[in-house]
Amino acid sequence: MQHLLRTHLENLVPLTDEEFARVLSYVTFKTCKKRHLLIRAGESVREAYFVAKGLLKLVYADAAGKSHIVSFAPEDWWESDFQAYYNQTPATLSLECLEDTAVWCLSLENYHRLCAELPQLTHFFLTKALRGSMAAQQRILSLLTTQAKERYEQLLRLYPALPQRVSKTLLASYLGVSRETLSRLSA
């Protein structure tokens, strides 16, 4: 699984073998079973996660107890409750494994150390953060300005394998529609 992490990093920044060895000294590898919670709302967020294998969902539970899917994180994706991670505050989101999953874990302390020791990783993480921010803005605009059918078609274009990996109930939650509406859209 090391090669997946290295390839991911080197898509944006070059690394020597020694530099990659330094990266490995600051991350830990973890495997988790389906339904395992990497982050639980209300608890501290110790790490950000790079998905080497599997699929995660980031979820917000509102005051009425209804779950809202903020994002899905497939392979080659970084995920966390980033607000809680960077600010070291209790999580408002939960991060759950939807499949048996393998992740590389990076604590905030080690994130700062890596960026100080390998400045090119500052560029890597800044680029990832900006891309994530832009994607979040697009998702918000889509929820505000497009009809359910358009959102569903956009999801299929961006993540064509996702409908085979998650239930229609989860897809409906992500799209902000009922399960019945999604069934009509996908018929």
Buried (B, 14 or more C-beta within 10 A) or exposed (E): EBEBBBEBBEEBBEBEEEBBEBBBEBBEBBBBEEEBEBBBBEEEBBBBBBBBBBBBBBBBBEEEEEBEBBBBBBBEBBBBBBEBBBEEEEBBBBBBBBBBBBBBBBBBEBBEBBBEEBEEBBEBBEEBEEEBEEEEEEBEEBEEEEEBBEBBEBBBEEBEEBBEBBEBEBBBBBBEBEEEBBEEBEE
